[in-house]
Amino acid sequence: MFVCSCNMLTDTDVETAARNGAVRPREVYESKGCRAQCGNCVPGVVCLLRQIARQGRASIADTMSRHAEVPSQAM
């Protein structure tokens, strides 16, 4: 879906930028070689960045909890 019609920026573009380290809207736009024009898209970009960050933290927590489950050894 388009997040920014001024720059034809999609949710996939935001996700790719976030996976490559973008944490601020400016960094998302810079990753595509553009900048916010009218600014109406900035709240949507922020929302997507937060959602991606939450998913990343949940994924890390899930991985850590799976590795913490150490089978007990019989002695």
C-alpha positions as CSV (number, residue, x, y, z in Angstrom):
1,M,0.0,0.0,0.0
2,F,1.1,3.6,-0.6
3,V,2.1,5.4,2.5
4,C,3.3,8.6,0.7
5,S,1.7,9.5,-2.6
6,C,4.1,12.5,-3.0
7,N,7.1,10.1,-3.2
8,M,5.3,6.9,-4.1
9,L,6.6,5.4,-0.9
10,T,5.1,2.1,0.1
11,D,4.8,0.1,3.3
12,T,7.3,-2.3,1.8
13,D,9.8,0.6,1.3
14,V,9.3,1.5,5.0
15,E,9.8,-2.1,6.1
16,T,13.0,-2.4,4.0
17,A,14.4,0.8,5.3
18,A,13.6,-0.3,8.9
19,R,15.3,-3.7,8.4
20,N,18.3,-1.8,7.1
21,G,18.4,0.3,10.3
22,A,16.1,3.3,9.8
23,V,14.4,4.3,13.0
24,R,13.2,7.8,12.0
25,P,10.9,8.9,9.2
26,R,13.8,11.1,7.8
27,E,15.9,7.9,7.5
28,V,13.1,6.1,5.6
29,Y,12.9,8.9,3.1
30,E,16.6,9.2,2.7
31,S,16.8,5.5,2.0
32,K,14.6,6.1,-1.1
33,G,16.4,9.4,-2.0
34,C,13.5,11.6,-1.2
35,R,12.0,13.7,1.6
36,A,8.6,14.4,3.0
37,Q,6.8,16.9,0.9
38,C,3.4,17.8,2.4
39,G,4.0,15.8,5.6
40,N,0.6,14.0,5.7
41,C,2.4,10.7,5.5
42,V,4.8,11.2,8.4
43,P,2.3,9.8,11.1
44,G,1.8,6.7,9.0
45,V,5.5,6.2,8.6
46,V,6.0,6.6,12.3
47,C,3.2,4.1,13.0
48,L,4.8,1.5,10.6
49,L,8.2,2.0,12.2
50,R,6.8,1.4,15.6
51,Q,4.9,-1.7,14.4
52,I,8.1,-3.1,12.8
53,A,10.1,-2.4,16.0
54,R,7.5,-4.2,18.2
55,Q,7.6,-7.2,15.8
56,G,11.3,-7.2,16.0
57,R,11.3,-7.1,19.8
58,A,8.7,-9.8,20.0
59,S,10.7,-12.0,17.6
60,I,13.9,-11.5,19.7
61,A,12.0,-12.3,22.9
62,D,10.5,-15.4,21.3
63,T,13.9,-16.6,20.2
64,M,15.4,-16.0,23.6
65,S,12.6,-17.9,25.4
66,R,13.1,-20.9,23.1
67,H,16.8,-21.0,23.8
68,A,16.2,-20.6,27.5
69,E,14.3,-23.9,27.6
70,V,17.1,-26.2,28.4
71,P,16.2,-29.9,28.8
72,S,17.0,-31.3,32.2
73,Q,19.7,-34.0,32.2
74,A,19.2,-37.2,34.2
75,M,22.1,-38.0,36.6
